[in-house]
Amino acid sequence: MLLLTGCQAPDVEQAPQLIQSKAWRMDASGQASLQDVRNTTDWTPLPEWKSWGFGQETVWVRLVLNAAPQETSNPWVVRVRPPFLDYVTLHDPSTGLVLRTGDALPPDHDGMASINFTFQIPPLPYERTVYLQLRTSSARTLNVEVLPYGQAQQRNRLQEWLMGFAMVCSIIFAIWACAQWWVTRETVIGAFALKQLFAAAWAFFIWGFARVLIGPWLSEGVLTTMASTVFIVLIGMTLWFFSKLIQSYRPPEIALTAIHSLAWVAVMLPFLQWLDQTQLMLALANKMVVLGFALLPLVLLTAYPKRVKQAIPIQVLLIYMMVYGTLNSLPSLIHLGWIDARPIVLFGSLAHTVLDGLVMFVMLQIRASAMRKVQVQIALDLKSSQRQTDVEKHHREEQSQLFAMLAHEMKTPLATLRMWKEAGQLKPETIERAIADMNQVIERCLHTGQLADQGLQALPQAVNAELLTRNCIASCRSPEKLTLTVTELAGSLHTDEQMLSIVLGNLLDNACKYGALDKPIHVTLQSAQQAGRSGWCWQIESHAGSAGLPDARRLFEKYYRSPEARRLSGSGLGLFLVKGLLELMQGTIEYRAESDRAVFRIWLPDHLS
């Protein structure tokens, strides 16, 4: 949005032709008086729009006005644009009027309150000549017209509404960008917010609103200095924003460095004002606009072969930047005097002001949405990776625990065999017990692995609960210590016989191993209902031995063994396996401590659902 100028409103009604001819001449010395100018003959016809570039010379414009119709009562208005000229003086020798206005002066002497420079002159019934004297440190671009008062008023109001709307749109986009940056803290959004803020501020100055609203309170020349500074900083902010936008496409570093260097040079130009070199500063700034907008597409083209995947395709961004650069470079070329001034270029920039913010708003919204999706996907991938890492870590820990347990539990029966062998008292039953212990550890490991891999399924079949229980008691390590009480049996049991054998075998083995050596173990079997379902209940009650009573909160954890129990052989898998198998058979297990006794109660439904 660089170097945007006024907008020409369409005619509300056809204006009468008040100007007979327009001409201009250059005063190289800048000292010519009105009389000197009137006596010269080297005048050049003045087109509708004209630009003389930057320079110290004074430009004089001669307007030959037609005679006013006799019924004319309202004044005529000489309207001068664009509204960034420093000093404009009107000389009307026929009436003796000398009127002054300009961006460097407060708007006290304006003919009417307007963002344009206007002079009110009386209509006369005969032809006359008026002169305009133009001196400015900015670009000497000029459009002059003479209109009836009502016509001028209508055009000024329409122009002000249109430019005001464009400036409000620019402010809205700036506010949106600031809000987005506050949430995301993304550099590209922040750069766009700064660019839009300076664009809105520059439009406020360059379109004449600042002269009308704050000009009366400023000293002569201050407004021009402020507008020039904002314009220079806007160039730097624009180049910086586009460099950040292009950076994600990964062009060569040297290309980005060139853009950054140009941006830094731009923001350093205001120091020339301290040296009273404002014209040089503005001329260099306009040249940098042309150079910068020619360089940006070239930098983007250097990234094109890499085909970096972005939310905004690189082809779309390249086309936009070429259009954007062309629209913004043409006014600078006109103000430098390198090409002829054309109204379509200067007036078209008003629509470009709104479209630029709108297009970038849409493009950045698309980019932000795509980046949010990428961030969400990255977060999901990270969470999945972390979950996988945790699973692998847990698996390694379990493997380590398993290997440590196996090493310990295999060494214990082997050490027992070696001890009895060295004592010369190795008996067959001792060997069988050691082999049974090792087999039991291996089987528990296998069953636990199958349970973890969900490789076990309960296969229901008719089971004689009492007979199965007696067989399990007979095959445990101390059958002589166990007593079985069977009461109130009713119905039949259909469950997985092998799983039930493993459950009862582990519970009975634990009772024998950790129970008191001289105390009996009581087993009770009976029919029982639970949660409205009929089923079978086993209760195993044993007195605590040297290992004491376990911690009820951790009893069914994998590898859990109480500190006192670790002095005895065991895998820490038995009760964990029991609980898992009972869940597969839709059963439950409960543990309670009564005085010095450990009581386990398991329940199974008589039929699997």
C-alpha positions in Angstrom: 0.0 0.0 0.0 2.8 2.4 -0.9 2.3 5.8 -2.4 -1.5 5.6 -2.8 -3.2 8.9 -3.8 -6.7 10.3 -4.1 -9.7 8.9 -5.8 -11.7 10.7 -8.5 -15.4 10.5 -7.8 -17.8 10.2 -10.7 -19.7 13.3 -11.8 -23.0 13.7 -10.1 -24.0 16.1 -12.9 -22.2 17.3 -15.9 -20.0 20.2 -14.9 -19.7 23.3 -17.2 -16.3 23.8 -18.8 -14.7 26.5 -16.8 -11.1 26.2 -17.9 -10.2 27.4 -21.4 -6.6 26.2 -21.3 -3.9 25.0 -18.9 -0.2 25.4 -19.2 2.9 25.1 -17.0 6.5 26.3 -16.8 9.5 25.6 -14.6 11.1 28.3 -12.5 14.7 27.0 -12.1 15.7 29.8 -9.8 12.7 29.6 -7.6 12.8 33.4 -7.2 10.5 34.5 -10.0 7.7 36.9 -9.1 4.1 36.8 -10.4 4.9 39.7 -12.7 8.0 37.8 -14.1 5.9 34.8 -14.8 3.1 36.8 -16.5 5.7 38.3 -18.9 7.1 34.9 -20.0 6.0 33.1 -23.1 7.6 29.7 -22.7 4.5 27.9 -21.5 3.8 24.2 -22.1 0.3 22.7 -22.3 -0.6 20.9 -19.0 -2.3 17.5 -19.3 -4.9 16.3 -16.8 -2.2 14.7 -14.7 1.5 15.7 -14.7 4.6 14.7 -12.7 7.9 16.5 -12.7 9.6 14.2 -10.2 11.6 15.5 -7.3 13.5 18.8 -7.4 14.0 22.2 -5.9 12.5 24.2 -8.9 9.2 26.0 -8.5 6.4 24.9 -10.9 4.0 27.6 -12.1 0.6 26.7 -13.6 -1.4 29.1 -15.8 -5.2 28.6 -15.9 -7.2 30.7 -18.5 -10.8 30.7 -17.2 -13.9 31.2 -19.3 -16.4 34.0 -18.5 -19.0 33.0 -16.0 -22.7 33.0 -17.1 -24.6 36.1 -15.8 -26.8 33.9 -13.5 -23.8 32.4 -11.6 -23.8 33.4 -7.9 -21.9 30.6 -6.2 -18.1 30.8 -6.1 -15.9 28.6 -8.2 -13.5 26.2 -6.6 -10.0 25.5 -7.8 -9.3 21.9 -6.6 -5.6 20.8 -6.5 -4.5 17.2 -5.9 -2.8 15.1 -4.6 -3.1 16.2 -1.0 0.6 15.7 -0.1 2.0 18.9 -1.8 3.8 21.2 0.7 3.0 24.7 -0.6 0.4 25.7 -3.2 -0.3 29.4 -3.8 -3.0 30.8 -6.0 -2.7 34.3 -7.6 -5.8 35.9 -9.1 -4.6 39.2 -10.6 -8.1 40.1 -11.7 -9.4 40.2 -8.1 -6.1 40.7 -6.3 -6.5 37.4 -4.4 -3.4 35.6 -3.1 -4.4 32.3 -1.3 -2.0 29.8 0.2 -2.5 26.2 1.3 -0.5 22.9 1.4 0.4 20.0 3.5 3.0 22.0 5.4 0.5 24.6 6.4 -2.5 24.4 8.8 -5.8 24.3 6.9 -6.9 27.7 8.1 -6.8 29.3 4.6 -8.7 26.6 2.7 -11.6 27.6 0.7 -13.7 24.7 2.1 -13.1 22.0 4.7 -11.8 19.1 2.5 -8.9 16.6 2.4 -8.0 18.2 -1.0 -6.4 21.6 -1.5 -9.2 24.0 -2.5 -9.4 27.7 -3.3 -12.7 29.6 -3.7 -12.6 32.3 -6.3 -15.4 34.6 -7.5 -16.9 33.9 -10.9 -16.4 36.9 -13.3 -18.4 37.7 -16.5 -15.2 37.9 -18.6 -12.2 35.7 -19.3 -9.3 35.9 -16.9 -6.1 34.1 -16.0 -5.1 32.7 -12.6 -1.8 31.3 -11.6 -0.7 28.5 -9.2 2.7 28.3 -7.7 3.9 24.9 -6.5 6.8 24.2 -4.2 7.2 20.9 -2.4 9.8 18.5 -1.0 7.6 15.5 -2.1 6.9 14.4 -5.6 5.7 17.2 -7.9 2.7 15.3 -9.2 -0.3 17.5 -10.0 -3.9 17.5 -11.1 -5.8 20.8 -11.3 -9.5 21.4 -12.0 -11.9 24.3 -11.6 -15.5 23.4 -10.6 -18.7 25.1 -9.5 -19.0 25.1 -5.7 -21.8 22.5 -5.5 -19.9 20.2 -7.9 -16.7 20.5 -5.9 -18.6 19.8 -2.7 -20.1 16.6 -4.0 -16.9 15.3 -5.4 -15.0 16.1 -2.2 -17.5 14.3 0.0 -17.7 11.2 -2.2 -13.9 11.1 -2.3 -13.7 11.5 1.5 -16.2 8.7 2.1 -14.4 6.4 -0.3 -11.0 7.0 1.2 -12.3 6.9 4.7 -13.8 3.5 4.0 -10.5 2.3 2.6 -8.6 3.6 5.6 -11.1 1.9 8.1 -10.7 -1.4 6.2 -6.9 -1.0 6.5 -7.3 -0.4 10.3 -9.6 -3.4 10.7 -7.1 -5.7 9.0 -4.4 -4.2 11.3 -6.5 -4.9 14.4 -7.2 -8.4 13.3 -3.5 -9.0 12.7 -2.6 -7.7 16.1 -5.2 -9.9 17.7 -3.9 -12.9 15.8 -0.3 -12.2 16.7 -1.3 -11.8 20.4 -2.7 -15.3 20.3 -0.2 -17.0 18.1 3.0 -14.9 18.6 3.9 -15.9 15.1 6.5 -13.6 13.4 4.7 -13.5 10.0 1.5 -12.3 11.6 3.3 -9.8 13.8 5.1 -8.4 10.7 1.8 -8.1 8.8 0.3 -6.3 11.8 3.1 -3.8 11.9 2.9 -3.3 8.1 -0.9 -2.7 8.3 -0.6 -0.3 11.2 1.9 1.8 9.3 -0.2 1.5 6.2 -3.2 2.9 8.0 -1.1 5.7 9.6 0.4 6.6 6.2 -3.0 6.7 4.6 -4.2 9.0 7.4 -1.4 11.4 6.5 -1.1 11.0 2.7 -4.8 11.2 1.9 -5.2 14.5 3.8 -7.1 13.4 6.9 -4.2 14.3 9.2 -4.1 17.9 7.8 -7.8 18.4 8.5 -7.9 16.7 11.9 -4.6 17.5 13.5 -3.0 20.0 11.2 -4.3 23.1 13.0 -2.4 22.1 16.2 1.0 21.5 14.4 3.7 23.9 13.5 4.5 24.6 9.8 6.3 21.6 8.2 5.7 19.2 11.1 2.9 17.3 9.3 5.1 16.8 6.2 8.0 15.5 8.3 5.7 13.0 10.1 4.1 11.8 6.8 7.5 11.4 5.2 8.8 9.4 8.2 5.8 7.1 8.3 6.1 6.5 4.5 9.8 5.5 4.8 9.1 3.2 7.8 6.2 1.6 5.9 8.6 0.7 3.0 10.9 -1.1 5.5 8.0 -2.8 7.3 6.5 -4.0 4.0 9.8 -5.5 2.8 10.3 -7.1 6.2 6.9 -8.7 6.2 7.3 -10.2 2.7 10.8 -11.4 3.6 9.3 -13.3 6.6 6.5 -14.7 4.4 8.9 -15.8 1.7 11.3 -17.3 4.3 9.1 -20.3 4.9 9.6 -21.2 1.2 13.4 -21.5 1.9 15.0 -19.3 -0.7 18.8 -18.9 -0.6 20.0 -17.1 2.5 21.8 -14.5 0.4 18.6 -13.6 -1.3 16.8 -13.0 2.1 19.8 -11.1 3.3 19.4 -8.7 0.3 15.8 -8.0 1.2 16.6 -7.5 4.9 19.4 -5.1 4.0 17.1 -3.1 1.8 14.6 -2.9 4.6 17.2 -1.7 7.1 18.5 0.9 4.6 14.9 2.1 4.2 14.2 2.6 7.9 17.5 4.5 8.2 16.6 7.1 5.5 14.6 9.4 7.9 18.0 10.5 9.3 18.5 12.5 6.0 15.7 14.8 7.2 18.1 16.0 10.0 20.5 17.0 7.2 17.7 19.0 5.4 17.7 16.4 2.6 14.0 15.5 2.6 13.8 15.5 -1.2 16.8 13.2 -1.6 15.2 10.9 1.1 11.9 10.7 -0.7 13.5 10.2 -4.1 15.6 7.3 -2.7 12.6 5.9 -1.0 10.6 5.7 -4.2 13.6 4.1 -6.0 13.7 1.5 -3.2 10.0 0.8 -3.7 10.7 0.0 -7.3 13.8 -2.0 -6.5 12.2 -3.9 -3.6 9.1 -5.0 -5.5 11.2 -6.1 -8.4 13.5 -8.0 -6.0 10.8 -9.9 -4.0 9.4 -12.0 -6.9 13.0 -12.8 -8.0 13.8 -14.0 -4.4 10.7 -16.1 -4.4 11.6 -17.6 -7.8 14.9 -18.8 -6.3 12.9 -21.0 -4.0 10.5 -22.3 -6.7 12.6 -25.3 -7.9 12.6 -26.7 -4.4 8.8 -26.9 -4.4 8.4 -26.6 -0.7 4.9 -27.6 0.3 3.1 -24.7 1.9 -0.5 -23.7 2.7 -0.3 -21.0 0.0 1.1 -22.5 -3.2 4.2 -20.7 -4.3 2.7 -20.0 -7.7 -0.2 -18.2 -6.1 2.1 -16.1 -3.9 4.3 -15.3 -6.9 1.4 -14.1 -9.0 0.1 -12.0 -6.1 3.5 -10.4 -5.4 4.0 -9.5 -9.1 0.6 -7.8 -9.2 1.2 -6.2 -5.9 4.6 -5.0 -6.9 3.4 -3.6 -10.2 0.5 -1.7 -8.6 2.8 -0.2 -6.0 5.8 0.5 -8.3 3.8 2.5 -10.9 3.0 5.4 -8.6 6.7 5.6 -7.6 7.7 5.6 -11.2 5.3 8.4 -11.8 6.5 10.4 -8.9 10.1 10.0 -10.0 9.0 11.4 -13.4 10.2 8.2 -15.2 6.8 7.5 -16.8 3.8 9.8 -17.7 1.2 10.3 -15.0 -2.1 8.5 -15.7 -5.2 8.8 -13.5 -6.0 5.1 -13.7 -2.7 4.2 -12.0 -3.1 6.7 -9.2 -6.8 6.2 -8.6 -6.6 2.4 -9.0 -4.4 2.3 -6.0 -7.4 3.1 -3.8 -9.0 -0.3 -4.6 -5.7 -1.9 -4.2 -5.4 -0.6 -0.6 -8.6 -2.5 0.3 -7.8 -5.5 -1.8 -4.3 -5.8 -0.5 -5.4 -6.1 3.1 -8.3 -8.4 2.1 -6.1 -10.7 0.0 -3.4 -10.9 2.7 -6.1 -11.4 5.3 -7.5 -14.4 3.4 -4.0 -15.8 2.6 -2.8 -15.5 6.2 -6.0 -17.1 7.4 -5.5 -20.1 5.1 -1.9 -20.2 6.2 -2.8 -20.0 9.9 -5.4 -22.7 9.5 -2.9 -25.0 7.7 -0.3 -24.4 10.4 -2.8 -25.2 13.2 -3.6 -28.5 11.4 0.2 -29.2 11.2 0.7 -28.3 14.8 -2.2 -30.5 15.9 -0.8 -33.4 13.8 2.6 -32.8 15.3 1.1 -32.9 18.8 -0.7 -36.1 18.0 2.4 -37.7 16.5 4.4 -36.5 19.5 1.8 -38.0 21.9 1.7 -41.2 19.9 5.5 -41.3 19.9 5.5 -40.6 23.7 2.9 -43.3 24.2 4.9 -45.8 22.1 8.1 -44.8 24.1 6.2 -45.4 27.4 5.0 -48.8 26.2 8.4 -49.8 25.1 9.9 -48.6 28.3 7.3 -50.5 30.3 7.9 -53.5 28.2 11.7 -53.3 28.8 11.0 -52.9 32.6 8.7 -55.9 32.6 11.3 -57.9 30.6 14.0 -56.9 33.1 11.7 -57.8 36.0 10.8 -61.1 34.4 14.4 -62.1 33.7 15.5 -61.1 37.2 12.6 -63.1 38.7 13.3 -66.1 36.5 17.0 -66.1 37.4 16.2 -65.9 41.0 13.4 -68.6 41.0 15.4 -71.0 38.9 18.5 -70.7 41.1 16.5 -71.5 44.3 15.4 -75.1 43.4 18.7 -75.7 41.7 20.5 -74.6 44.9 18.3 -76.9 46.9 19.2 -79.8 44.7 22.9 -79.0 45.0 22.7 -78.7 48.8 20.9 -82.1 49.2 23.3 -83.7 46.7 26.4 -82.4 48.6 24.8 -83.7 51.9 24.3 -87.1 50.2 20.6 -87.0 51.0 19.1 -86.3 47.6 15.8 -88.0 47.3 13.4 -88.5 44.3 10.6 -86.5 46.0 13.1 -83.6 46.5 14.0 -83.7 42.8 10.3 -83.8 41.8 9.5 -80.8 44.1 12.3 -78.7 42.6 11.2 -79.6 39.0 7.6 -78.8 39.9 8.6 -75.4 41.3 10.5 -74.6 38.1 7.7 -75.8 35.9 5.2 -73.7 38.0 7.3 -70.5 37.5 7.6 -71.2 33.7 3.9 -71.9 33.4 3.0 -68.7 35.3 5.2 -66.7 33.0 3.6 -68.3 29.9 0.1 -67.8 31.1 0.8 -64.2 32.1 2.2 -63.5 28.6 -0.8 -65.0 27.0 -3.1 -62.9 29.3 -1.2 -59.7 28.4 -1.4 -60.5 24.6 -5.1 -61.3 25.0 -4.3 -64.8 23.7 -6.5 -66.5 26.3 -10.3 -67.1 25.9 -12.6 -68.9 28.3 -14.0 -72.1 26.8 -17.1 -73.1 28.8 -17.7 -76.8 29.6 -19.4 -78.8 32.3 -17.2 -78.9 35.4 -17.6 -81.0 38.5 -16.6 -78.3 41.0 -16.2 -80.5 44.0 -14.1 -83.1 42.1 -11.9 -80.4 40.5 -11.3 -78.8 43.9 -10.3 -82.1 45.5 -7.9 -82.8 42.7 -6.3 -79.4 43.1 -5.9 -80.0 46.8 -4.3 -83.4 46.2 -1.8 -81.9 43.8 -0.6 -79.0 45.9 2.6 -79.0 47.8 1.1 -79.7 51.3 -2.2 -81.5 50.8 -2.2 -82.8 54.4 -2.7 -79.3 55.7 -5.9 -78.6 53.8 -9.5 -79.4 54.8 -12.4 -79.1 52.4 -16.0 -78.2 53.4 -18.7 -78.5 50.8 -22.1 -77.1 51.6 -25.3 -76.2 49.8 -24.3 -77.3 46.3 -27.0 -76.7 43.7 -27.1 -76.7 39.9 -24.2 -77.2 37.6 -21.1 -75.3 36.7 -20.2 -74.4 33.1 -16.8 -72.6 32.9 -13.2 -73.1 31.6 -11.9 -76.1 33.6 -8.2 -75.4 32.8 -8.4 -71.8 33.9 -10.3 -72.7 37.1 -7.6 -75.4 37.9 -4.9 -72.7 37.4 -6.8 -70.3 39.7 -7.3 -72.8 42.5 -3.8 -74.2 42.1 -2.2 -70.8 42.6 -4.4 -69.9 45.6 -3.7 -73.2 47.3 0.0 -73.0 46.5 0.2 -69.5 48.0 -1.7 -70.6 51.2 0.7 -73.6 51.6 3.8 -71.5 50.9 3.1 -68.4 53.0 0.8 -69.9 55.6 1.9 -71.0 59.1 3.6 -74.4 59.0 1.7 -75.8 61.9 -1.7 -74.4 61.1 -4.4 -76.0 58.9 -5.8 -74.4 55.7 -9.5 -74.4 55.4 -11.2 -74.5 51.9 -15.0 -74.0 51.6 -17.1 -74.6 48.5 -20.7 -73.6 48.2 -23.3 -72.3 45.8 -23.8 -68.5 46.0 -25.5 -65.6 44.2 -23.8 -62.3 43.3 -25.3 -59.3 41.6 -28.5 -61.3 40.9 -26.6 -64.2 39.2 -26.3 -67.7 40.5 -22.8 -69.2 40.8 -20.2 -70.9 42.9 -18.0 -69.6 45.7 -14.6 -70.9 47.0 -13.1 -69.5 50.2 -9.5 -70.3 51.2 -8.5 -69.3 54.7 -5.0 -69.6 56.1 -3.0 -68.4 59.1 -0.2 -65.9 58.4 3.3 -67.4 58.3 6.7 -65.9 58.6 6.0 -63.6 55.6 3.1 -62.0 57.4 0.0 -60.6 55.7 0.3 -58.9 52.3 -0.7 -55.3 51.4 -4.3 -55.5 50.3 -3.9 -52.4 48.0 -1.1 -54.0 46.0 -1.8 -57.7 46.3 -2.9 -58.2 42.7 -0.2 -56.1 41.1 2.1 -57.7 38.7 5.4 -58.8 40.3 4.3 -57.6 43.7 5.7 -59.4 46.7 5.8 -58.1 50.3 9.3 -57.5 51.8 9.0 -60.5 54.1 7.8 -62.8 51.3 10.9 -62.0 49.2 12.9 -64.4 51.4 10.8 -67.3 50.0 10.7 -68.5 46.4 8.0 -67.0 44.3 7.4 -65.1 41.1 4.9 -62.3 42.1 2.7 -63.4 39.2 0.3 -65.9 40.9 -2.3 -63.6 42.2 -2.0 -61.2 39.2 -2.7 -64.3 37.0 -5.6 -65.4 39.2 -7.3 -62.0 38.9 -6.9 -61.9 35.1 -8.2 -65.4 34.6 -11.2 -64.8 36.8 -12.1 -61.7 34.8 -12.0 -63.8 31.6 -14.4 -66.3 33.3 -16.6 -63.3 34.5 -15.7 -64.0 38.1 -14.4 -62.0 41.0 -11.8 -62.3 43.8 -11.8 -60.7 47.2 -9.2 -60.6 49.9 -9.6 -59.7 53.5 -7.4 -60.0 56.6 -9.0 -61.3 59.8 -6.7 -61.0 62.8 -3.8 -63.1 61.7 -5.6 -64.9 59.0 -5.6 -64.3 55.2 -9.0 -65.0 53.5 -9.5 -65.3 49.8 -12.9 -65.5 48.3 -13.5 -66.2 44.6 -16.9 -66.4 42.8 -17.8 -67.7 39.4 -21.2 -67.6 37.6 -22.6 -71.0 36.8 -22.8 -70.1 33.1 -20.8 -67.7 31.0 -22.9 -65.0 29.4 
